[in-house]
Amino acid sequence: MAWYDEAVFYHIYPLGLTGAPKQNDYGEPVHRLNTLLPWVDHIKEIGGSALYIGPLFESVGHGYETTDYKKLDSRLGTNEDLTAFVAYCHEQGIKVIFDGVFNHTGRDFFAFKDIQANRENSQYKDWYCNVNFWGNNEYNDGFSYDNWGGYNLLVKLNQKNPAVVDYICDVIRFWVSEFDVDGIRLDAADVLDFDFMKALRRTANEVKPDFWLMGEVIHGDYSRWVNGETLHSVTNYTLHKALYSGHNDHNYFEIAHTVRRLQNMGTLKLYNFVDNHDVERIYTKLTNKAHFAPVHVLLYTLPGVPSIYYGSEFGIEGRKEYGSDDSLRPALNIEDYKDSVKTNPCTALIAALGKVRQAVPALSYGSYDELMLTNRQFAYARDLDGTRVIVSVNNDDAPAGMHLAAGNCTAYIGALSGEKVSVQDGHINITQPANSGEIWVPEGTDLDVKPVKVVTKTESEAKTNTEDKAASETATDAKGNKEAEPKIESKESKDIVTATESADAKKNTTNTEKNTAANTPVDPETITVDWSKSPESMTVPELQAAILAKLAGNGPVDAQMKKTVTDNIWHDSLVNWLKSFR
């Protein structure tokens, strides 16, 4: 058993999170990486145990056109900053893996610059694939070469060249000796040469016990990459797609069949995720925002290694716009979310799931057994050493009864709700609330998890109506003067997933006050945006108007785009959406 077998990952794209300039002027280092130290504490607070961060090394722009593999990007700081950052992560019990962009380099990489200068006489002319001195390209180099993805900015390395293999293996050794890194995520692993990956695996086995190699692979038989000779894991894009579309289409068969197909590939510990720096945010992709809860229950309990992409634990939006990934990689300030575990139901759920995952070994090591499957309800067991943990999810807008085969114990406890159910005739009978999920553990399991109460839409609306009535009755002071507008419950608590104890819910008043416009929709196109105001101080309609204005600046805004903006009445989400524009 290695550390990565039971890891809960957090994924950071550092150039975006720190708000670094899009282009590198190779000037004096700016120590932006140090601003991410408080995020390490946040990772620990929400039950994370590992960090995937990258790209990190000197590059031209977005980070994947590497200039120098042995130097932290100047926009992030110095090598000393990175050494200290990893050391702090380790102090907090957080493992760290870097992005390894070894399929291609940027045009400012020393080997490519030498070819430009010396052409046929360059000692590095065989470091890249199919360099043709009879050809040319849009840069007027006077030669052509293979690239990645059709972009000549990304020059494809010749991974069959022993000198290239030796150089990259030396980079890995350097990263371990200099920064004490615990593993590498291999960019574009689906186009890497297999012999090259075997050389990387031999190096991984040499440099550090349990050094982890995880590869970016989109489609295919994952066992081609995940085995004893090549990689330990790959990105599970197959499950990623099933998790959101299975909820949007009310089709748990898609998710269950995907799990079966993956199980047939062998015992693979795949890297599971619902969003990342290349795909739209899960909160954006879900048609019913309340499905945030069952989606993440599945993420944390299905076979594999779960990962959360920075900011998604807050329920922020992120949509690809005209081919740009900028809105997927926003700059965020952790201070804006310092109380999120208590006040944000999305974060509260993620934190609870992280703690459950760490406390229940069956979720990391247990076998998988499907117990129940319909379009709208799904249940399965994770069995380990005679202990059965049961997971149940419901994507319907109504509660659902479920009769599930139990393990060898007398009662189960809902790890998220605290509800107790007795085992009768080898089964438990539960009622799974609407748009929710639960992890049923044997009574007596040591859990340090505060119960997270699922709030159904019906319950939430009833609570809102009661609070509105009470507020309107007390909205006039003793002199008969009208006081501030009564507070209403935000869409956040209606449509997402959880509310913690009532004391915590009462703290979440600032954003609900800003959402009073939700009861009286306002056409954002009728609003003039005051750009001198901070996003945090804007009302929901003002934020919607500002976002539409930003979108219009990038091109035509169609009816669907407008609907997506106006349907979102969650203040925090709109604030972060607006901030994502640059």
Number of C-alpha atoms within 10 A of each C-alpha: 7 10 14 22 14 22 23 31 27 26 21 23 23 23 24 20 20 22 18 19 13 15 12 16 12 12 8 10 14 14 16 20 23 16 14 17 16 13 18 22 15 18 24 20 15 21 21 28 25 26 24 22 17 20 24 27 26 25 28 21 17 18 23 24 22 27 21 16 21 15 18 22 28 22 28 25 19 19 18 12 17 22 17 15 20 22 18 15 21 18 10 14 14 23 24 24 23 20 22 26 23 22 23 25 26 24 19 17 19 14 19 22 15 16 21 16 11 13 19 14 10 16 12 18 21 18 23 24 19 16 21 15 14 8 12 14 11 8 10 9 14 14 17 20 17 19 19 16 10 9 10 17 18 19 27 23 24 23 23 16 14 12 14 19 21 15 11 21 19 14 16 21 19 16 21 17 13 14 19 20 24 27 24 23 24 22 20 17 23 19 11 19 13 18 14 21 21 16 17 22 20 13 18 23 14 12 17 16 10 16 21 23 24 25 28 20 21 15 11 11 13 21 18 12 22 22 14 9 15 22 24 23 25 25 22 23 20 19 25 20 16 21 26 23 18 21 25 17 14 17 21 25 17 18 24 22 13 18 18 13 13 20 13 12 13 12 14 18 21 23 24 24 26 26 24 19 19 12 14 20 23 28 26 18 18 18 15 16 21 26 28 26 25 21 23 24 22 21 22 24 27 22 25 24 24 25 23 25 21 22 25 20 24 21 23 21 24 27 20 14 14 9 7 10 17 20 23 27 25 26 22 17 16 17 10 10 17 13 15 19 22 20 20 26 28 27 22 25 27 23 25 22 26 24 21 23 23 18 16 20 16 25 28 25 18 21 16 22 14 15 17 16 16 13 17 20 23 23 25 23 28 22 19 17 9 11 18 26 25 29 24 24 28 31 30 18 17 13 17 17 12 20 13 20 19 25 21 12 16 15 19 25 20 20 26 23 19 16 14 16 18 18 19 12 8 13 18 20 15 17 12 21 20 24 31 27 29 27 26 25 25 24 16 10 12 11 16 11 17 16 19 20 18 26 23 22 20 13 11 18 17 11 14 18 13 12 16 16 12 12 16 14 10 13 17 14 10 8 6 8 9 12 11 11 12 16 20 23 23 23 19 25 25 21 20 25 28 28 23 22 13 9 10 14 17 11 13 19 15 11 20 20 18 22 23 19 15 19 9 8 13 16 12 21 15 10 14 11 18 10 10 6 10 11 20 17 12 19 20 29 27 24 28 30 24 24 24 19 16 15 18 12 10 10 10 9 14 9 8 9 13 17 10 11 18 20 12 19 23 21 27 23 21 26 23 23 22 22 17 21 15 11
